[in-house]
Amino acid sequence: MLDAHWAVNTRSTILLTQAFAAQHDGRAGGRVVFLTSGQDPGPMRDEVAYAAAKGTLSSVTPHPGRPSRLKRPGSGGGSIP
């Protein structure tokens, strides 16, 4: 079950975002918004696979007061394989 949630909720989102970033010309705009389900405030005991997959997106998403861990291409930072 974890692999299915990972493929649908995390991997596909990251791959689509990478494809968008590769073709984006750098002009203002072109935002990407990841939708999560609130895993950060508390546990989802009955939905561990789902929470882990969506929580991954939350962990790489900038939040107010917390900078993004992702780096822009060419900035010398890390990337998502």
C-alpha positions in Angstrom: 0.0 0.0 0.0 2.9 2.4 0.7 4.2 2.1 -2.9 0.8 3.0 -4.3 0.4 6.1 -2.1 4.0 7.1 -2.9 3.4 6.7 -6.6 0.2 8.7 -6.7 0.6 11.3 -4.0 4.4 12.0 -4.0 6.3 10.7 -7.0 3.9 11.8 -9.6 3.7 15.3 -8.0 7.5 15.6 -7.9 8.0 14.4 -11.4 5.3 16.8 -12.8 6.9 19.7 -10.9 10.4 18.8 -12.3 8.9 18.7 -15.8 7.3 22.1 -15.2 10.5 23.6 -13.8 12.5 22.3 -16.8 10.3 24.2 -19.3 9.6 27.3 -17.3 11.5 30.3 -18.7 12.1 32.0 -15.4 9.6 34.8 -15.8 7.6 36.0 -12.8 4.7 33.7 -11.9 4.5 30.0 -12.7 3.9 28.9 -9.1 3.6 25.3 -8.0 1.2 24.6 -5.1 1.4 21.2 -3.3 -1.8 20.2 -1.5 -1.3 18.2 1.7 -3.7 17.0 4.3 -2.4 18.4 7.6 0.0 15.7 8.7 2.3 18.2 10.4 -0.1 19.1 13.3 -0.7 15.5 14.4 -0.7 11.8 13.6 -3.0 10.0 11.3 -2.8 6.6 12.9 -5.2 4.9 10.5 -3.6 6.3 7.4 0.1 5.8 7.8 0.9 5.2 4.1 -1.1 8.1 3.0 0.2 10.4 5.7 3.8 9.4 4.9 3.4 10.1 1.2 1.7 13.5 1.7 4.0 14.4 4.6 6.9 14.1 2.2 5.4 16.9 0.1 4.9 19.0 3.1 8.5 18.6 4.2 9.8 20.0 0.9 7.3 22.9 0.8 8.1 26.3 2.1 5.9 27.3 5.0 5.6 30.8 6.6 8.6 31.1 8.8 10.4 28.0 7.3 12.5 28.4 4.2 12.3 25.8 1.4 14.9 23.0 1.4 14.8 22.8 -2.3 17.2 24.7 -4.5 16.6 26.2 -7.9 18.3 24.4 -10.8 21.8 25.7 -11.3 22.1 27.1 -7.8 24.4 24.4 -6.5 21.8 23.0 -4.2 20.3 19.5 -3.9 17.7 18.0 -6.1 15.0 15.4 -5.9 15.9 12.1 -7.7 
